[in-house]
């Protein structure tokens, strides 16, 4: 498909998962936690599988509450690596004969290296489906040929997402990548998008947010005065789309409310015609 040179936006801000990457993960099965507990055990941290799951969820909650208070946000995004490190170092039973010796004696550099390796294993074991949508690369290449500025604004964990983007060859298509865990907050927190707009001095009227989530992507964009396009991979019904678009318009700054553009597209390549 040839891109339309009349595309009206200059800056394209993309969500990642369920927009450009088709992914499904599952951390519920007991077998998942058996495998994760076995990895922990190899490094000297001994947990029963369900004990590990419970402690993991508890630590996430504790870290989220603390970060929400610190940043005064309803939508905190913690660094999951901090949870992984705490799980390792505060196991109910610890051995000093792990693969790399006693983890309590590791340097910070070794602990970080372990955390990256553990996070990769954790993510891969949880993945059921992981692939680009068929038109992702064609879309990004089309925008690049048209001279557009392309950015990423994703609710994600850096430890998972940066390796996954490298695996799929995505980083070269983006001028900048904003991952929520690196900013301590996630969509629909408007301050997360404002970080990108301010850093790159983007005019909201010349920018568009593209995502699959009505509230986290479309309404959040509206609240920042940014135009939005819903990629309807999740099958929103017409009445749901209309209600979401109305909410986004109402959330927009007064000076942008009448002008903000909201669209829906059935597939990624159709974005080149908007």
PEVEN-V478058 format. One record per helix or strand of 3 or more residues. SS is the DSSP state (a for helix, b for strand). FROM is the first residue (numbers start at 0). TO is the last residue. Records with the same first field share a line. If there is no record, write none. Layout:
SS: FROM-TO ; FROM-TO
This chain:
b: 10-13 ; 20-24 ; 126-131 ; 148-153 ; 175-178 ; 206-210 ; 226-230 ; 261-264
a: 29-41 ; 48-70 ; 79-88 ; 102-104 ; 107-125 ; 135-144 ; 157-167 ; 170-172 ; 179-181 ; 189-198 ; 203-205 ; 213-222 ; 237-250 ; 253-256 ; 268-272
